[in-house]
Amino acid sequence: MSGLRVVDLRSDTVTRPTAAMRAAMAAAELGDDVFGDDPTVNELQRVVAGRLGYEAALFVPSGTMSNLCALLSHCQRGDEYLVGQMAHCYRWEGGGAAVLGSIQPQPLAQQPDGTMALADLEANIKPDDAHFARTRLLALEDTWGGRVLPMDYIEAATALARRHGLATHLDGARLFNAAVAQAGPGGDAWGQARRIAGHFDSVSVCFSKGLGAPVGSALCGSRELIARARRWRKMAGGGLRQAGVLAAAALHALDHHVERLAEDHANASLLAEGLQGLPGVTVPPAQTNMVFVDLAPDKAAGAVERLRAAGVLCTGLYRLRLVTHLDVGRDDIVHAVRVLREVL
């Protein structure tokens, strides 16, 4: 692709640290986090837990490990968790809870907005009977496919779980995208993130997606839950040593990259609007930083490859996914729209 202008819309995980983030990483005070004495990791855990309203947090290498540690800490061998059929912690994380924890997932059909019908949730909570796995946990995801879970649904679903004695976990890999979208222009994104998280016993947040850090997620919860999760992190190979160099990037992201997610959302809306009206192409409005492009069969064949050859990188087949992020500006979106319209 030498000489070709490339706009990478494959994911918000492709970002590279900004100069200011690199400076923060270079200046980080370090220790050994396995011994619990890396001051920058400890500060990150204190900050993210406090801002989201939890007692404690644990820095881990990835969102997959964060969700895994949560599931293993909430559930025991022979337990089960209720989860969406297309939820990340069920479908896209290698079956870790089942393979490594002997925890049974009970996947349920999701509505177009990512919710599961409350009647379905209640009907799938097993009675206390030796024939069944013990239903222990409800796991939700926000955002899901770029869509924001409605607050009234979060309130109702978690209240239902509590009535039945279930714990609740939120895969909030893009929690801050949801918070920025719900808070609106000039709104209190951190306050909204805390309101969302306040309905859950634990939440996983990712620093290497929309927030633009190179590595890492955090699991937030009670001190007891995080103590259990720390043991699981060690067992899963996630105990890092001088991890403060990575935690410094996450701290910088929390301080500087949360409110700016609104720019990514605006760029996604610009992209979705720019693709309207193409024959055989359907583009729903963007809620956050993801745009989905549904293609008629005659349009779909080789679409990803043809777009790549023209300098726009994306993923998908009959449905393309394009994700805006820190490294993509408005000019890039205008260029990408032009290429997409020509190719499609």
N, C-alpha and C positions, 0 to 999 in steps of 0.2 A: 504493500500500500504506500510505497514511497511516493511522496509528492501529493498524495490524495488526502483531502481533508476528511478526518475521521471523527464521527460523533458516536461515542460509546454509550448506548442506552440499554446495555444488557442487564445491569443491576446497579443499585446504589452501593454495592460492595467494591466497585472498581476504583473508587476514589483513592487519591494519594494524599499524604499529609501536606497541609499548607506549610509555608515557610515559618509562620508563627507557631504552628504545632510542632514542627521539627525543632525549633528553638526550645520549646518547653520540654521536649523529650531529652534534648542534649543537656539541659540544666537540671534534670530531675535528680533529687536526692535518693540514693538507693540503699537497700539492705537486702536481706534474704527473706522472701515472703513465706517460704515453707516454715521458717522459724517465727514468722509473724512480725518481723521487725523491718520490713520495707516501709519507710514513712510515707512514700507517695502512694503506694497501694492502700495503706491504712487510711490515708486522707480521702482517696477516691471512695472507698467503701463507706466511710463516715458521711461524706457529702451526698452520695446518691441515696443512701438509706434515709438520711435526714430529710432531704428534699422531697422524697416520695412518701414519707410518713411511716417508715419501718424502723425496727430496733437495730437491725444489722444488715450487712450485705457481704457478698463474696465475689471477688473478681475472678473470672474464669476465661480461658482462651477463646471460647466460642459460644454462640447461642445454643447450639446443639448440646454442648456440655452443660450449660446453665439449665436448660429444660430437663435434661437427664438427671442432674443432681436434684432438681426440684421433685421430679416424679419418684425417685428413689428415696427421698427424704420424707415425702408425704405418705408413701405406700410401702407395704411389705410384700414379701413373696405370697402369691395367692390373692392379692388385692387386685382391684381394677380401677381404671379411670374412664370417665365419660369424656368424649372428645369428638370433634367434627371429622367427618370422613375425609375432608381435604385439609385438615389442620396440619401445620408444619410438624408439630411434635408427635404426630401419628404417622403421617405419610412420607415425610421427607427427611427423617432423621435415623434411617437405618433400622428402625424397630428396636432401638436401644433399650427402652423400658422392658419390653418382653424378653429380649435376648439376654440382657445383663441383669435385670432385676426380677424376672419371672412375674412381671406385672401385666395383667391382661388389659389391653385397650378395648373399650366398647365404643367403636366408631358409630356416629349417627349422621344421617343425612343433614346437609346444611341448606339453608335458604339462599337465594341469590345474594343476600347481604352478609352472608357468613354466619348468621345466627342458626341455632338449632331450636326447633319448636319446643316450648316449655313442656307440652304434653309428652313429647318424645323423651325428654330428659327424665321426667318423673316416671314414665312407664319403664325405663331401663335401669332404675335404681333397684338392685336385687334385694329380696328379703334375706333376713339372717337365717340362712339354711345351708346345710353342708353341700347341697347340690350346686351351689353357685359360688363364683368368686365374690369376695367382699367389695362392694362399691364404696370407695373411700374418697374419690377426688373428682371434681369437675375442672376441666382445662378449657379455657377460652383463648382466643387469639385476636389481638387488636394492634394494628390494622390487619385485615385479612384480604389478600388480593387487592391491596390499595384502598379497600373500603373501611370506613370507620364504624365500629359497633355502636349502635344507639345507646345512650346512657340509660334509658328506661329499660332496655333489654338487659344490660349488665346488672342493673339493680334487681330486676325480677329473677334472673337466672341465678345469681349468687344468693339471693334470699331463699329461693327454692332449695339450693344446695344446703344452706345452713339449717333449714327446717328438717332436713333429712340427715343431719349430722355429717355432711361431707365437707372436706376442705376444698379450697378453691385456689387455682393457679392461673395466672395470666401470662401467656407468651406475648410479651410486649416488645418484641424485637423492634417494632416501629411504633412504640407507644407515643413517642414525642411527635411523630407525624399526626397521629390521631388527636393528640392534645392541641397542637397548633391549628388543625382544621376545625376542631370544635370551639376553640377559644375565639377564633375569628381575628380579623385585622386589629392589631393593637391590644389584643386580649392577653390574659394571664395564662400563658402556655404551661408554666410550671404548676400553677394552681390547678389547672385542668388535669394535668398528668397525675397530680396527687389525688384529685377526686376520683379519677378512674381507678388508680391503684388501691385506693382505700376500700374498695369492695372485695379485695382478694387477700388471701393469707400469704401469698407469695407472688412476685412478679419478676420476670426476666426481661432485662432491657439490653439492647445491643448498641455498642459504640461504633461498630465498623460498617454500619449501613448508612442511614441518612446523616448521622453525625460526623462521618468522615474520618474517624480514627482508623489506624491500620489493623488493629487486632482487639478483640475483647468484648465481653458482655459482663453483666453483673446480675446475680440473683439476690433479691431482697426478701426479707421475711423476719420472723421472730429470732431471738438469739438462739433458742433451742433448735429451730429448723436449720439455721445457718451453721450451727455446730455439726449437725448431722451431715449437711451438704459438704462441709469442709473435708470430712472423712471420705465421702464419695468422690470428691474432686481428686484427692490424693490417689485413691484406688484406680481412678480412670486415667491417671497420668497427667492431670492438670495442675499439679503443684509446680509452680515456676519459681525461680530464684530471684534474680534482680529484675523483677517484673515492673518496678517503678518506671522504667523507661517507657513501657506501654501504658501504664496507668496515667502517666503525665499527659499522654495524648488524649486519653478519655476525659481527664479533668478539663483540659483545654476545650474539648468538644462540648462539654456540659456548660461551660461558661460562655462560649462564643458561637456555637452552631445550632442551638435549639430554635431560637426565634427565626433564624434565617431559613428554616425549612419552608417557610411561607413562600420563598422564592422558587423552590423546587415545585411546590404545588401550583404556583402561577405558571411556571413553564410547562407543567404537564397539561394544564388547562389550555394553554396556547397551542400545544401540540395536538391535543384532541380536537380543538376547534378547527385547526388548519387542515385536518384530514376529512372533514365532513363533506358529503356530496359525491364521493368517489363511487362509481358503479361497483357493486360486488364487495364493498367495504363498509363495515359497520363499526362505529367507534362510540362507545358509551362515554358520557361525561366523566372527567377525572375528579375524584374526591381528594386525593392526596398526590403522591408523586409517581403513580403508575397509570399508564395508558394501555388499554387492551384494544387490539385491532382484529376484529373477526373478518375472515376472508372467505369468499365463495371458493369452492374447490378449484375452479379454473385459475383463480388468483394465487392460491396457496402454494402450488407446486414450485419449489425452489425459491420461495420468496425470501427466506432468511439469507440464502446464499447470494441472491441477486442484490439484496440490500447491502450485504457485506462488501460485495465488489464495488458498490457505489459509495461506500464509506459510512454507512449507518449500521451499527452493530446492534442486534436485538436477539431475542430468543423466541421460540414458539414454532408452531406448524400452521394449523388452521386459525389459531388465535395467537397473534404476535403480542409479546409483552415488551413495552418500552418504559424505562425507568429514568426519571430525572434525578439529578444529584448535584453535589457540590462542585464537580468539575465540568458541568454543562451550564453555559449561560444562555441568555435570551437569543443572542446571535446564532449560537449553535442550533437552537430549536428552530429558528427561521430557516436555516440551511437544511436541517433534517426534514422539515415539512416539505420543502421543495424537492428533495431527493425522493422521499416517500411517495409523493404524488406522481413523480415521473416513473418510478419503478412499478408502483401498484396500479 
